[in-house]
Amino acid sequence: MELIKTTQQGLLRDADTKAIINTNISEYEHILEKRRQAKNIQTVQHQIDSLRNEFSELKTMIIQLINGKA
């Protein structure tokens, strides 16, 4: 695999595949951290949505119980 320098610092091009390769480790770790954070945000959002649905169901059940007693 032959790597060719590019005009961008920290980036090299693979001569065979023409792929751009990032050789900047700190930037790569930063990207991975951003992905982890995005995944965590999605997980938290899913949990919040689930709780909203459960509270809505509970609210509906309470209203039905109240209306049944009245």
mmCIF file as Biopython writes it, N, C-alpha, C and O atoms, coordinates in Angstrom:
data_model
#
loop_
_atom_site.group_PDB
_atom_site.id
_atom_site.type_symbol
_atom_site.label_atom_id
_atom_site.label_alt_id
_atom_site.label_comp_id
_atom_site.label_asym_id
_atom_site.label_entity_id
_atom_site.label_seq_id
_atom_site.pdbx_PDB_ins_code
_atom_site.Cartn_x
_atom_site.Cartn_y
_atom_site.Cartn_z
_atom_site.occupancy
_atom_site.B_iso_or_equiv
_atom_site.auth_seq_id
_atom_site.auth_asym_id
_atom_site.pdbx_PDB_model_num
ATOM 1   N N  . MET A ? 1  ? 0.855   -1.174 0.000  1.0 0.0 1  A 1 
ATOM 2   C CA . MET A ? 1  ? 0.000   0.000  0.000  1.0 0.0 1  A 1 
ATOM 3   C C  . MET A ? 1  ? 0.900   1.236  0.000  1.0 0.0 1  A 1 
ATOM 4   O O  . MET A ? 1  ? 1.662   1.464  0.940  1.0 0.0 1  A 1 
ATOM 5   N N  . GLU A ? 2  ? 0.802   2.002  -1.034 1.0 0.0 2  A 1 
ATOM 6   C CA . GLU A ? 2  ? 1.573   3.238  -1.150 1.0 0.0 2  A 1 
ATOM 7   C C  . GLU A ? 2  ? 0.684   4.411  -0.771 1.0 0.0 2  A 1 
ATOM 8   O O  . GLU A ? 2  ? -0.432  4.538  -1.274 1.0 0.0 2  A 1 
ATOM 9   N N  . LEU A ? 3  ? 1.181   5.274  0.123  1.0 0.0 3  A 1 
ATOM 10  C CA . LEU A ? 3  ? 0.431   6.447  0.549  1.0 0.0 3  A 1 
ATOM 11  C C  . LEU A ? 3  ? 1.043   7.695  -0.068 1.0 0.0 3  A 1 
ATOM 12  O O  . LEU A ? 3  ? 2.262   7.861  -0.088 1.0 0.0 3  A 1 
ATOM 13  N N  . ILE A ? 4  ? 0.187   8.559  -0.565 1.0 0.0 4  A 1 
ATOM 14  C CA . ILE A ? 4  ? 0.608   9.781  -1.233 1.0 0.0 4  A 1 
ATOM 15  C C  . ILE A ? 4  ? 0.174   10.969 -0.379 1.0 0.0 4  A 1 
ATOM 16  O O  . ILE A ? 4  ? -0.962  11.012 0.094  1.0 0.0 4  A 1 
ATOM 17  N N  . LYS A ? 5  ? 1.072   11.930 -0.179 1.0 0.0 5  A 1 
ATOM 18  C CA . LYS A ? 5  ? 0.731   13.131 0.580  1.0 0.0 5  A 1 
ATOM 19  C C  . LYS A ? 5  ? -0.318  13.942 -0.173 1.0 0.0 5  A 1 
ATOM 20  O O  . LYS A ? 5  ? -0.358  13.963 -1.403 1.0 0.0 5  A 1 
ATOM 21  N N  . THR A ? 6  ? -1.161  14.606 0.607  1.0 0.0 6  A 1 
ATOM 22  C CA . THR A ? 6  ? -2.166  15.502 0.027  1.0 0.0 6  A 1 
ATOM 23  C C  . THR A ? 6  ? -1.868  16.917 0.487  1.0 0.0 6  A 1 
ATOM 24  O O  . THR A ? 6  ? -0.936  17.142 1.259  1.0 0.0 6  A 1 
ATOM 25  N N  . THR A ? 7  ? -2.650  17.862 0.017  1.0 0.0 7  A 1 
ATOM 26  C CA . THR A ? 7  ? -2.465  19.253 0.424  1.0 0.0 7  A 1 
ATOM 27  C C  . THR A ? 7  ? -2.963  19.493 1.846  1.0 0.0 7  A 1 
ATOM 28  O O  . THR A ? 7  ? -2.589  20.483 2.475  1.0 0.0 7  A 1 
ATOM 29  N N  . GLN A ? 8  ? -3.798  18.601 2.353  1.0 0.0 8  A 1 
ATOM 30  C CA . GLN A ? 8  ? -4.336  18.717 3.705  1.0 0.0 8  A 1 
ATOM 31  C C  . GLN A ? 8  ? -3.413  17.997 4.683  1.0 0.0 8  A 1 
ATOM 32  O O  . GLN A ? 8  ? -3.071  16.832 4.479  1.0 0.0 8  A 1 
ATOM 33  N N  . GLN A ? 9  ? -3.012  18.691 5.741  1.0 0.0 9  A 1 
ATOM 34  C CA . GLN A ? 9  ? -2.153  18.073 6.741  1.0 0.0 9  A 1 
ATOM 35  C C  . GLN A ? 9  ? -2.926  16.982 7.481  1.0 0.0 9  A 1 
ATOM 36  O O  . GLN A ? 9  ? -4.082  17.180 7.856  1.0 0.0 9  A 1 
ATOM 37  N N  . GLY A ? 10 ? -2.286  15.834 7.690  1.0 0.0 10 A 1 
ATOM 38  C CA . GLY A ? 10 ? -2.922  14.738 8.409  1.0 0.0 10 A 1 
ATOM 39  C C  . GLY A ? 10 ? -3.724  13.810 7.521  1.0 0.0 10 A 1 
ATOM 40  O O  . GLY A ? 10 ? -4.299  12.835 8.006  1.0 0.0 10 A 1 
ATOM 41  N N  . LEU A ? 11 ? -3.775  14.095 6.219  1.0 0.0 11 A 1 
ATOM 42  C CA . LEU A ? 11 ? -4.500  13.242 5.288  1.0 0.0 11 A 1 
ATOM 43  C C  . LEU A ? 11 ? -3.554  12.699 4.231  1.0 0.0 11 A 1 
ATOM 44  O O  . LEU A ? 11 ? -2.732  13.429 3.677  1.0 0.0 11 A 1 
ATOM 45  N N  . LEU A ? 12 ? -3.680  11.410 3.960  1.0 0.0 12 A 1 
ATOM 46  C CA . LEU A ? 12 ? -2.901  10.766 2.905  1.0 0.0 12 A 1 
ATOM 47  C C  . LEU A ? 12 ? -3.862  10.046 1.976  1.0 0.0 12 A 1 
ATOM 48  O O  . LEU A ? 12 ? -4.982  9.717  2.367  1.0 0.0 12 A 1 
ATOM 49  N N  . ARG A ? 13 ? -3.425  9.799  0.739  1.0 0.0 13 A 1 
ATOM 50  C CA . ARG A ? 13 ? -4.257  9.075  -0.216 1.0 0.0 13 A 1 
ATOM 51  C C  . ARG A ? 13 ? -3.599  7.741  -0.516 1.0 0.0 13 A 1 
ATOM 52  O O  . ARG A ? 13 ? -2.398  7.661  -0.773 1.0 0.0 13 A 1 
ATOM 53  N N  . ASP A ? 14 ? -4.426  6.684  -0.474 1.0 0.0 14 A 1 
ATOM 54  C CA . ASP A ? 14 ? -3.954  5.357  -0.853 1.0 0.0 14 A 1 
ATOM 55  C C  . ASP A ? 14 ? -3.861  5.322  -2.374 1.0 0.0 14 A 1 
ATOM 56  O O  . ASP A ? 14 ? -4.845  5.588  -3.065 1.0 0.0 14 A 1 
ATOM 57  N N  . ALA A ? 15 ? -2.689  4.998  -2.894 1.0 0.0 15 A 1 
ATOM 58  C CA . ALA A ? 15 ? -2.475  5.019  -4.341 1.0 0.0 15 A 1 
ATOM 59  C C  . ALA A ? 15 ? -3.307  3.953  -5.052 1.0 0.0 15 A 1 
ATOM 60  O O  . ALA A ? 15 ? -3.721  4.156  -6.193 1.0 0.0 15 A 1 
ATOM 61  N N  . ASP A ? 16 ? -3.554  2.833  -4.400 1.0 0.0 16 A 1 
ATOM 62  C CA . ASP A ? 16 ? -4.305  1.743  -5.039 1.0 0.0 16 A 1 
ATOM 63  C C  . ASP A ? 16 ? -5.807  2.002  -5.062 1.0 0.0 16 A 1 
ATOM 64  O O  . ASP A ? 16 ? -6.447  1.897  -6.108 1.0 0.0 16 A 1 
ATOM 65  N N  . THR A ? 17 ? -6.358  2.338  -3.916 1.0 0.0 17 A 1 
ATOM 66  C CA . THR A ? 17 ? -7.820  2.479  -3.807 1.0 0.0 17 A 1 
ATOM 67  C C  . THR A ? 17 ? -8.302  3.910  -3.976 1.0 0.0 17 A 1 
ATOM 68  O O  . THR A ? 17 ? -9.496  4.151  -4.150 1.0 0.0 17 A 1 
ATOM 69  N N  . LYS A ? 18 ? -7.371  4.866  -3.925 1.0 0.0 18 A 1 
ATOM 70  C CA . LYS A ? 18 ? -7.674  6.301  -3.995 1.0 0.0 18 A 1 
ATOM 71  C C  . LYS A ? 18 ? -8.421  6.796  -2.756 1.0 0.0 18 A 1 
ATOM 72  O O  . LYS A ? 18 ? -8.956  7.905  -2.756 1.0 0.0 18 A 1 
ATOM 73  N N  . ALA A ? 19 ? -8.459  5.977  -1.698 1.0 0.0 19 A 1 
ATOM 74  C CA . ALA A ? 19 ? -9.132  6.366  -0.456 1.0 0.0 19 A 1 
ATOM 75  C C  . ALA A ? 19 ? -8.292  7.406  0.278  1.0 0.0 19 A 1 
ATOM 76  O O  . ALA A ? 19 ? -7.063  7.392  0.214  1.0 0.0 19 A 1 
ATOM 77  N N  . ILE A ? 20 ? -8.975  8.298  0.971  1.0 0.0 20 A 1 
ATOM 78  C CA . ILE A ? 20 ? -8.299  9.286  1.809  1.0 0.0 20 A 1 
ATOM 79  C C  . ILE A ? 20 ? -8.179  8.673  3.202  1.0 0.0 20 A 1 
ATOM 80  O O  . ILE A ? 20 ? -9.156  8.156  3.744  1.0 0.0 20 A 1 
ATOM 81  N N  . ILE A ? 21 ? -6.980  8.733  3.780  1.0 0.0 21 A 1 
ATOM 82  C CA . ILE A ? 21 ? -6.724  8.145  5.085  1.0 0.0 21 A 1 
ATOM 83  C C  . ILE A ? 21 ? -6.333  9.262  6.043  1.0 0.0 21 A 1 
ATOM 84  O O  . ILE A ? 21 ? -5.422  10.043 5.768  1.0 0.0 21 A 1 
ATOM 85  N N  . ASN A ? 22 ? -7.036  9.327  7.174  1.0 0.0 22 A 1 
ATOM 86  C CA . ASN A ? 22 ? -6.751  10.327 8.191  1.0 0.0 22 A 1 
ATOM 87  C C  . ASN A ? 22 ? -5.671  9.767  9.116  1.0 0.0 22 A 1 
ATOM 88  O O  . ASN A ? 22 ? -5.872  8.734  9.754  1.0 0.0 22 A 1 
ATOM 89  N N  . THR A ? 23 ? -4.541  10.441 9.187  1.0 0.0 23 A 1 
ATOM 90  C CA . THR A ? 23 ? -3.446  9.990  10.049 1.0 0.0 23 A 1 
ATOM 91  C C  . THR A ? 23 ? -3.373  10.798 11.338 1.0 0.0 23 A 1 
ATOM 92  O O  . THR A ? 23 ? -2.463  10.594 12.142 1.0 0.0 23 A 1 
ATOM 93  N N  . ASN A ? 24 ? -4.312  11.706 11.544 1.0 0.0 24 A 1 
ATOM 94  C CA . ASN A ? 24 ? -4.356  12.532 12.743 1.0 0.0 24 A 1 
ATOM 95  C C  . ASN A ? 24 ? -5.141  11.783 13.816 1.0 0.0 24 A 1 
ATOM 96  O O  . ASN A ? 24 ? -6.371  11.753 13.783 1.0 0.0 24 A 1 
ATOM 97  N N  . ILE A ? 25 ? -4.430  11.180 14.764 1.0 0.0 25 A 1 
ATOM 98  C CA . ILE A ? 25 ? -5.066  10.325 15.774 1.0 0.0 25 A 1 
ATOM 99  C C  . ILE A ? 25 ? -5.988  11.120 16.686 1.0 0.0 25 A 1 
ATOM 100 O O  . ILE A ? 25 ? -7.080  10.650 17.009 1.0 0.0 25 A 1 
ATOM 101 N N  . SER A ? 26 ? -5.583  12.302 17.107 1.0 0.0 26 A 1 
ATOM 102 C CA . SER A ? 26 ? -6.428  13.077 18.020 1.0 0.0 26 A 1 
ATOM 103 C C  . SER A ? 26 ? -7.733  13.488 17.342 1.0 0.0 26 A 1 
ATOM 104 O O  . SER A ? 26 ? -8.784  13.503 17.982 1.0 0.0 26 A 1 
ATOM 105 N N  . GLU A ? 27 ? -7.675  13.820 16.059 1.0 0.0 27 A 1 
ATOM 106 C CA . GLU A ? 27 ? -8.897  14.163 15.322 1.0 0.0 27 A 1 
ATOM 107 C C  . GLU A ? 27 ? -9.803  12.937 15.199 1.0 0.0 27 A 1 
ATOM 108 O O  . GLU A ? 27 ? -11.022 13.040 15.336 1.0 0.0 27 A 1 
ATOM 109 N N  . TYR A ? 28 ? -9.199  11.785 14.943 1.0 0.0 28 A 1 
ATOM 110 C CA . TYR A ? 28 ? -9.965  10.542 14.843 1.0 0.0 28 A 1 
ATOM 111 C C  . TYR A ? 28 ? -10.659 10.228 16.172 1.0 0.0 28 A 1 
ATOM 112 O O  . TYR A ? 28 ? -11.832 9.856  16.192 1.0 0.0 28 A 1 
ATOM 113 N N  . GLU A ? 29 ? -9.927  10.378 17.282 1.0 0.0 29 A 1 
ATOM 114 C CA . GLU A ? 29 ? -10.528 10.136 18.599 1.0 0.0 29 A 1 
ATOM 115 C C  . GLU A ? 29 ? -11.646 11.128 18.882 1.0 0.0 29 A 1 
ATOM 116 O O  . GLU A ? 29 ? -12.649 10.783 19.507 1.0 0.0 29 A 1 
ATOM 117 N N  . HIS A ? 30 ? -11.472 12.360 18.419 1.0 0.0 30 A 1 
ATOM 118 C CA . HIS A ? 30 ? -12.515 13.376 18.587 1.0 0.0 30 A 1 
ATOM 119 C C  . HIS A ? 30 ? -13.781 12.972 17.821 1.0 0.0 30 A 1 
ATOM 120 O O  . HIS A ? 30 ? -14.892 13.118 18.330 1.0 0.0 30 A 1 
ATOM 121 N N  . ILE A ? 31 ? -13.606 12.470 16.614 1.0 0.0 31 A 1 
ATOM 122 C CA . ILE A ? 31 ? -14.750 12.012 15.812 1.0 0.0 31 A 1 
ATOM 123 C C  . ILE A ? 31 ? -15.450 10.844 16.503 1.0 0.0 31 A 1 
ATOM 124 O O  . ILE A ? 31 ? -16.678 10.799 16.561 1.0 0.0 31 A 1 
ATOM 125 N N  . LEU A ? 32 ? -14.665 9.897  17.028 1.0 0.0 32 A 1 
ATOM 126 C CA . LEU A ? 32 ? -15.264 8.765  17.733 1.0 0.0 32 A 1 
ATOM 127 C C  . LEU A ? 32 ? -16.050 9.226  18.959 1.0 0.0 32 A 1 
ATOM 128 O O  . LEU A ? 32 ? -17.129 8.705  19.239 1.0 0.0 32 A 1 
ATOM 129 N N  . GLU A ? 33 ? -15.509 10.203 19.689 1.0 0.0 33 A 1 
ATOM 130 C CA . GLU A ? 33 ? -16.207 10.730 20.861 1.0 0.0 33 A 1 
ATOM 131 C C  . GLU A ? 33 ? -17.518 11.396 20.456 1.0 0.0 33 A 1 
ATOM 132 O O  . GLU A ? 33 ? -18.528 11.237 21.141 1.0 0.0 33 A 1 
ATOM 133 N N  . LYS A ? 34 ? -17.514 12.141 19.349 1.0 0.0 34 A 1 
ATOM 134 C CA . LYS A ? 34 ? -18.744 12.766 18.853 1.0 0.0 34 A 1 
ATOM 135 C C  . LYS A ? 34 ? -19.787 11.703 18.514 1.0 0.0 34 A 1 
ATOM 136 O O  . LYS A ? 34 ? -20.971 11.880 18.799 1.0 0.0 34 A 1 
ATOM 137 N N  . ARG A ? 35 ? -19.350 10.603 17.909 1.0 0.0 35 A 1 
ATOM 138 C CA . ARG A ? 35 ? -20.271 9.517  17.568 1.0 0.0 35 A 1 
ATOM 139 C C  . ARG A ? 35 ? -20.845 8.881  18.826 1.0 0.0 35 A 1 
ATOM 140 O O  . ARG A ? 35 ? -22.034 8.569  18.884 1.0 0.0 35 A 1 
ATOM 141 N N  . ARG A ? 36 ? -19.986 8.687  19.844 1.0 0.0 36 A 1 
ATOM 142 C CA . ARG A ? 36 ? -20.467 8.115  21.112 1.0 0.0 36 A 1 
ATOM 143 C C  . ARG A ? 36 ? -21.503 9.026  21.751 1.0 0.0 36 A 1 
ATOM 144 O O  . ARG A ? 36 ? -22.530 8.562  22.246 1.0 0.0 36 A 1 
ATOM 145 N N  . GLN A ? 37 ? -21.227 10.325 21.737 1.0 0.0 37 A 1 
ATOM 146 C CA . GLN A ? 37 ? -22.163 11.282 22.314 1.0 0.0 37 A 1 
ATOM 147 C C  . GLN A ? 37 ? -23.487 11.281 21.561 1.0 0.0 37 A 1 
ATOM 148 O O  . GLN A ? 37 ? -24.554 11.334 22.173 1.0 0.0 37 A 1 
ATOM 149 N N  . ALA A ? 38 ? -23.418 11.221 20.240 1.0 0.0 38 A 1 
ATOM 150 C CA . ALA A ? 38 ? -24.645 11.193 19.437 1.0 0.0 38 A 1 
ATOM 151 C C  . ALA A ? 38 ? -25.454 9.942  19.754 1.0 0.0 38 A 1 
ATOM 152 O O  . ALA A ? 38 ? -26.680 10.001 19.855 1.0 0.0 38 A 1 
ATOM 153 N N  . LYS A ? 39 ? -24.771 8.812  19.912 1.0 0.0 39 A 1 
ATOM 154 C CA . LYS A ? 39 ? -25.475 7.574  20.252 1.0 0.0 39 A 1 
ATOM 155 C C  . LYS A ? 39 ? -26.106 7.673  21.634 1.0 0.0 39 A 1 
ATOM 156 O O  . LYS A ? 39 ? -27.234 7.222  21.834 1.0 0.0 39 A 1 
ATOM 157 N N  . ASN A ? 40 ? -25.385 8.263  22.594 1.0 0.0 40 A 1 
ATOM 158 C CA . ASN A ? 40 ? -25.936 8.446  23.929 1.0 0.0 40 A 1 
ATOM 159 C C  . ASN A ? 40 ? -27.155 9.351  23.894 1.0 0.0 40 A 1 
ATOM 160 O O  . ASN A ? 40 ? -28.139 9.099  24.589 1.0 0.0 40 A 1 
ATOM 161 N N  . ILE A ? 41 ? -27.095 10.401 23.090 1.0 0.0 41 A 1 
ATOM 162 C CA . ILE A ? 41 ? -28.235 11.313 22.972 1.0 0.0 41 A 1 
ATOM 163 C C  . ILE A ? 41 ? -29.444 10.576 22.396 1.0 0.0 41 A 1 
ATOM 164 O O  . ILE A ? 41 ? -30.569 10.765 22.860 1.0 0.0 41 A 1 
ATOM 165 N N  . GLN A ? 42 ? -29.209 9.736  21.383 1.0 0.0 42 A 1 
ATOM 166 C CA . GLN A ? 42 ? -30.306 8.963  20.804 1.0 0.0 42 A 1 
ATOM 167 C C  . GLN A ? 42 ? -30.904 8.014  21.843 1.0 0.0 42 A 1 
ATOM 168 O O  . GLN A ? 42 ? -32.123 7.849  21.904 1.0 0.0 42 A 1 
ATOM 169 N N  . THR A ? 43 ? -30.057 7.396  22.653 1.0 0.0 43 A 1 
ATOM 170 C CA . THR A ? 43 ? -30.534 6.474  23.683 1.0 0.0 43 A 1 
ATOM 171 C C  . THR A ? 43 ? -31.381 7.215  24.709 1.0 0.0 43 A 1 
ATOM 172 O O  . THR A ? 43 ? -32.453 6.747  25.091 1.0 0.0 43 A 1 
ATOM 173 N N  . VAL A ? 44 ? -30.902 8.359  25.148 1.0 0.0 44 A 1 
ATOM 174 C CA . VAL A ? 44 ? -31.649 9.152  26.128 1.0 0.0 44 A 1 
ATOM 175 C C  . VAL A ? 44 ? -32.961 9.627  25.526 1.0 0.0 44 A 1 
ATOM 176 O O  . VAL A ? 44 ? -33.992 9.605  26.198 1.0 0.0 44 A 1 
ATOM 177 N N  . GLN A ? 45 ? -32.937 10.057 24.268 1.0 0.0 45 A 1 
ATOM 178 C CA . GLN A ? 45 ? -34.170 10.511 23.616 1.0 0.0 45 A 1 
ATOM 179 C C  . GLN A ? 45 ? -35.181 9.375  23.527 1.0 0.0 45 A 1 
ATOM 180 O O  . GLN A ? 45 ? -36.376 9.585  23.738 1.0 0.0 45 A 1 
ATOM 181 N N  . HIS A ? 46 ? -34.707 8.173  23.216 1.0 0.0 46 A 1 
ATOM 182 C CA . HIS A ? 46 ? -35.597 7.013  23.147 1.0 0.0 46 A 1 
ATOM 183 C C  . HIS A ? 46 ? -36.204 6.729  24.519 1.0 0.0 46 A 1 
ATOM 184 O O  . HIS A ? 46 ? -37.393 6.429  24.621 1.0 0.0 46 A 1 
ATOM 185 N N  . GLN A ? 47 ? -35.394 6.822  25.575 1.0 0.0 47 A 1 
ATOM 186 C CA . GLN A ? 47 ? -35.903 6.590  26.926 1.0 0.0 47 A 1 
ATOM 187 C C  . GLN A ? 47 ? -36.933 7.646  27.309 1.0 0.0 47 A 1 
ATOM 188 O O  . GLN A ? 47 ? -37.946 7.327  27.932 1.0 0.0 47 A 1 
ATOM 189 N N  . ILE A ? 48 ? -36.685 8.892  26.944 1.0 0.0 48 A 1 
ATOM 190 C CA . ILE A ? 48 ? -37.640 9.970  27.237 1.0 0.0 48 A 1 
ATOM 191 C C  . ILE A ? 48 ? -38.949 9.725  26.502 1.0 0.0 48 A 1 
ATOM 192 O O  . ILE A ? 48 ? -40.023 9.873  27.084 1.0 0.0 48 A 1 
ATOM 193 N N  . ASP A ? 49 ? -38.870 9.353  25.231 1.0 0.0 49 A 1 
ATOM 194 C CA . ASP A ? 49 ? -40.079 9.073  24.466 1.0 0.0 49 A 1 
ATOM 195 C C  . ASP A ? 49 ? -40.867 7.921  25.086 1.0 0.0 49 A 1 
ATOM 196 O O  . ASP A ? 49 ? -42.095 7.958  25.156 1.0 0.0 49 A 1 
ATOM 197 N N  . SER A ? 50 ? -40.141 6.900  25.533 1.0 0.0 50 A 1 
ATOM 198 C CA . SER A ? 50 ? -40.792 5.752  26.170 1.0 0.0 50 A 1 
ATOM 199 C C  . SER A ? 50 ? -41.504 6.182  27.454 1.0 0.0 50 A 1 
ATOM 200 O O  . SER A ? 50 ? -42.636 5.770  27.707 1.0 0.0 50 A 1 
ATOM 201 N N  . LEU A ? 51 ? -40.841 7.005  28.259 1.0 0.0 51 A 1 
ATOM 202 C CA . LEU A ? 51 ? -41.461 7.501  29.495 1.0 0.0 51 A 1 
ATOM 203 C C  . LEU A ? 51 ? -42.692 8.356  29.198 1.0 0.0 51 A 1 
ATOM 204 O O  . LEU A ? 51 ? -43.697 8.272  29.904 1.0 0.0 51 A 1 
ATOM 205 N N  . ARG A ? 52 ? -42.609 9.174  28.157 1.0 0.0 52 A 1 
ATOM 206 C CA . ARG A ? 52 ? -43.773 9.990  27.776 1.0 0.0 52 A 1 
ATOM 207 C C  . ARG A ? 52 ? -44.967 9.104  27.441 1.0 0.0 52 A 1 
ATOM 208 O O  . ARG A ? 52 ? -46.093 9.380  27.855 1.0 0.0 52 A 1 
ATOM 209 N N  . ASN A ? 53 ? -44.709 8.038  26.687 1.0 0.0 53 A 1 
ATOM 210 C CA . ASN A ? 53 ? -45.790 7.118  26.325 1.0 0.0 53 A 1 
ATOM 211 C C  . ASN A ? 53 ? -46.371 6.445  27.560 1.0 0.0 53 A 1 
ATOM 212 O O  . ASN A ? 53 ? -47.589 6.312  27.682 1.0 0.0 53 A 1 
ATOM 213 N N  . GLU A ? 54 ? -45.513 6.024  28.470 1.0 0.0 54 A 1 
ATOM 214 C CA . GLU A ? 54 ? -45.994 5.371  29.683 1.0 0.0 54 A 1 
ATOM 215 C C  . GLU A ? 54 ? -46.805 6.338  30.534 1.0 0.0 54 A 1 
ATOM 216 O O  . GLU A ? 54 ? -47.851 5.964  31.065 1.0 0.0 54 A 1 
ATOM 217 N N  . PHE A ? 55 ? -46.338 7.578  30.672 1.0 0.0 55 A 1 
ATOM 218 C CA . PHE A ? 55 ? -47.104 8.567  31.435 1.0 0.0 55 A 1 
ATOM 219 C C  . PHE A ? 55 ? -48.445 8.849  30.771 1.0 0.0 55 A 1 
ATOM 220 O O  . PHE A ? 55 ? -49.454 9.034  31.451 1.0 0.0 55 A 1 
ATOM 221 N N  . SER A ? 56 ? -48.453 8.882  29.463 1.0 0.0 56 A 1 
ATOM 222 C CA . SER A ? 56 ? -49.706 9.103  28.756 1.0 0.0 56 A 1 
ATOM 223 C C  . SER A ? 56 ? -50.686 7.963  29.025 1.0 0.0 56 A 1 
ATOM 224 O O  . SER A ? 56 ? -51.873 8.195  29.255 1.0 0.0 56 A 1 
ATOM 225 N N  . GLU A ? 57 ? -50.183 6.744  28.993 1.0 0.0 57 A 1 
ATOM 226 C CA . GLU A ? 57 ? -51.040 5.592  29.297 1.0 0.0 57 A 1 
ATOM 227 C C  . GLU A ? 57 ? -51.554 5.651  30.731 1.0 0.0 57 A 1 
ATOM 228 O O  . GLU A ? 57 ? -52.727 5.377  30.982 1.0 0.0 57 A 1 
ATOM 229 N N  . LEU A ? 58 ? -50.686 6.005  31.666 1.0 0.0 58 A 1 
ATOM 230 C CA . LEU A ? 58 ? -51.107 6.125  33.066 1.0 0.0 58 A 1 
ATOM 231 C C  . LEU A ? 58 ? -52.170 7.208  33.227 1.0 0.0 58 A 1 
ATOM 232 O O  . LEU A ? 58 ? -53.143 7.026  33.959 1.0 0.0 58 A 1 
ATOM 233 N N  . LYS A ? 59 ? -51.982 8.319  32.549 1.0 0.0 59 A 1 
ATOM 234 C CA . LYS A ? 59 ? -52.939 9.421  32.609 1.0 0.0 59 A 1 
ATOM 235 C C  . LYS A ? 59 ? -54.302 8.953  32.092 1.0 0.0 59 A 1 
ATOM 236 O O  . LYS A ? 59 ? -55.341 9.239  32.685 1.0 0.0 59 A 1 
ATOM 237 N N  . THR A ? 60 ? -54.268 8.235  30.984 1.0 0.0 60 A 1 
ATOM 238 C CA . THR A ? 60 ? -55.513 7.709  30.413 1.0 0.0 60 A 1 
ATOM 239 C C  . THR A ? 60 ? -56.202 6.762  31.388 1.0 0.0 60 A 1 
ATOM 240 O O  . THR A ? 60 ? -57.417 6.831  31.570 1.0 0.0 60 A 1 
ATOM 241 N N  . MET A ? 61 ? -55.428 5.881  32.013 1.0 0.0 61 A 1 
ATOM 242 C CA . MET A ? 61 ? -56.009 4.931  32.982 1.0 0.0 61 A 1 
ATOM 243 C C  . MET A ? 61 ? -56.597 5.661  34.188 1.0 0.0 61 A 1 
ATOM 244 O O  . MET A ? 61 ? -57.673 5.301  34.665 1.0 0.0 61 A 1 
ATOM 245 N N  . ILE A ? 62 ? -55.902 6.676  34.681 1.0 0.0 62 A 1 
ATOM 246 C CA . ILE A ? 62 ? -56.402 7.437  35.834 1.0 0.0 62 A 1 
ATOM 247 C C  . ILE A ? 62 ? -57.700 8.140  35.477 1.0 0.0 62 A 1 
ATOM 248 O O  . ILE A ? 62 ? -58.643 8.151  36.268 1.0 0.0 62 A 1 
ATOM 249 N N  . ILE A ? 63 ? -57.751 8.727  34.286 1.0 0.0 63 A 1 
ATOM 250 C CA . ILE A ? 63 ? -58.974 9.409  33.848 1.0 0.0 63 A 1 
ATOM 251 C C  . ILE A ? 63 ? -60.123 8.406  33.743 1.0 0.0 63 A 1 
ATOM 252 O O  . ILE A ? 63 ? -61.249 8.714  34.133 1.0 0.0 63 A 1 
ATOM 253 N N  . GLN A ? 64 ? -59.850 7.218  33.224 1.0 0.0 64 A 1 
ATOM 254 C CA . GLN A ? 64 ? -60.887 6.186  33.129 1.0 0.0 64 A 1 
ATOM 255 C C  . GLN A ? 64 ? -61.362 5.752  34.512 1.0 0.0 64 A 1 
ATOM 256 O O  . GLN A ? 64 ? -62.555 5.531  34.721 1.0 0.0 64 A 1 
ATOM 257 N N  . LEU A ? 65 ? -60.427 5.629  35.460 1.0 0.0 65 A 1 
ATOM 258 C CA . LEU A ? 65 ? -60.822 5.263  36.819 1.0 0.0 65 A 1 
ATOM 259 C C  . LEU A ? 65 ? -61.677 6.351  37.468 1.0 0.0 65 A 1 
ATOM 260 O O  . LEU A ? 65 ? -62.676 6.052  38.123 1.0 0.0 65 A 1 
ATOM 261 N N  . ILE A ? 66 ? -61.288 7.599  37.286 1.0 0.0 66 A 1 
ATOM 262 C CA . ILE A ? 66 ? -62.044 8.714  37.842 1.0 0.0 66 A 1 
ATOM 263 C C  . ILE A ? 66 ? -63.426 8.781  37.239 1.0 0.0 66 A 1 
ATOM 264 O O  . ILE A ? 66 ? -64.412 8.944  37.959 1.0 0.0 66 A 1 
ATOM 265 N N  . ASN A ? 67 ? -63.512 8.657  35.919 1.0 0.0 67 A 1 
ATOM 266 C CA . ASN A ? 67 ? -64.812 8.713  35.250 1.0 0.0 67 A 1 
ATOM 267 C C  . ASN A ? 67 ? -65.676 7.522  35.631 1.0 0.0 67 A 1 
ATOM 268 O O  . ASN A ? 67 ? -66.900 7.649  35.662 1.0 0.0 67 A 1 
ATOM 269 N N  . GLY A ? 68 ? -65.094 6.391  35.917 1.0 0.0 68 A 1 
ATOM 270 C CA . GLY A ? 68 ? -65.855 5.212  36.326 1.0 0.0 68 A 1 
ATOM 271 C C  . GLY A ? 68 ? -66.447 5.364  37.704 1.0 0.0 68 A 1 
ATOM 272 O O  . GLY A ? 68 ? -67.516 4.821  37.982 1.0 0.0 68 A 1 
ATOM 273 N N  . LYS A ? 69 ? -65.755 6.112  38.595 1.0 0.0 69 A 1 
ATOM 274 C CA . LYS A ? 69 ? -66.228 6.310  39.972 1.0 0.0 69 A 1 
ATOM 275 C C  . LYS A ? 69 ? -67.242 7.430  40.050 1.0 0.0 69 A 1 
ATOM 276 O O  . LYS A ? 69 ? -68.061 7.440  40.969 1.0 0.0 69 A 1 
ATOM 277 N N  . ALA A ? 70 ? -67.221 8.364  39.134 1.0 0.0 70 A 1 
ATOM 278 C CA . ALA A ? 70 ? -68.087 9.547  39.218 1.0 0.0 70 A 1 
ATOM 279 C C  . ALA A ? 70 ? -69.504 9.233  38.845 1.0 0.0 70 A 1 
ATOM 280 O O  . ALA A ? 70 ? -70.359 10.118 38.864 1.0 0.0 70 A 1 
#
